[in-house]
Amino acid sequence: MSEHRSGPVRNEAARQAILEAAASLFEEHGYDRLTMEGIAARAHTGKQTIYRWWRSKGDLVADCLLEGLILPDQLIPPSTGDVRADLAVWLERIFGLLQDSRGEGLLRSLVAAAAGNADVGRRLRNSLWANSSLIERLRAAAETGELPADLPLPEVSEALLGAVILRALGREAADPEAVDRLLTVVLGVR
């Protein structure tokens, strides 16, 4: 007995072309000027094909981020052997990105996509939190004794990302002193 698949069958080449077109146009014009029509034209596909697979441009941008097509290197914390300095650099990089219109648009699109689609929200959470390079960096610091071994790493990661999201939603810049205070509170070490 063969299983019947309902819904459209994805063509991987078309999917990849759409993701690459969306990422490229996002980079060129930002989120606010990103349109499904522009993505379809760049990907040489129909707009209906995009909507068959993604409900909104926010969902599509979220997939671009998850696939590493948008800001791939900027979301990875450095690893120099000094976890506090590494996290300060990482946070300052992210806060700086969020002051840029592209970064602000990206955050708004991710929040909207996660709010509108539970699956997108779960995937973003897993990518940005549970399976993230941030968790790996914290885990490495705990293993080398830079951080207390009993520090709850998932909660530390969640607190750092939550602080980033709250500051970004409030369009509040973070200066180095604010980053230092945040790290002191979250890491419990100075």
SULWO-V250461 format. One line per field, one symbol per residue. phi: phi as a letter, one per 30 degrees, with the letter a starting at -180 (. if undefined). psi: psi as a letter, one per 40 degrees, with the letter a starting at -180 (. if undefined). Layout:
phi=???
psi=???
This chain:
phi=.ddccdidddcdddedddddddddddddbiddcdbddddddddhbdddddddcbdadddddededddicchdddccddbcjbdddddddddddddddddddddddddeddddddddbeddedddddddbdcdddeddddddddcidbedcddedddddddddddddddddhcdcdedddddddddddibc
psi=hihhhiiihhhdddddddddddddddddeiddehidddddddefiidddddddhdiddddddddddefehfddeehiigeegdddddddddddddddeeidddddddddddddddehddddddddddecdfidddddddddddeedihdehgdddddddddddddddddefhihiddddddddddddei.
